[in-house]
Amino acid sequence: MPSHLLDRNAAWAAGIKTRHPEFFIQLEHVQTPSYLWIGCSDSRVPPTTIMDLKPGEVFVHRNIANVVDPADTSCMAVLEFGIDALKIEHVIVGGHYGC
């Protein structure tokens, strides 16, 4: 991993800990998202950002063109785990323009 990314991560973590001392402690708890987002892998469309959600509030699966294909074992595993284990209430297949 490029060192500048590690430096940026360390700075981000320090900033979060300063502004929200309980942030990482809260993330240690079991995740209980209400939403599963199946969306495009496009780096310009981060689900938590566009829905204004915090880490842990949405379970995410991303692939090219937000495809849900029964032959895709990864996508099916995410659906099964999200619904059966995490008890997700809402599955969102999110598309976007300009892909």
Secondary structure, 3 states (H helix, E strand, C coil): CCHHHHHHHHHHHHHHHHHCCCHHHHHCCCCCCCEEEEEECCCCCCHHHHCCCCCCCEEEEEEHHHCCCCCCHHHHHHHHHHHHHCCCCEEEEECCCCC
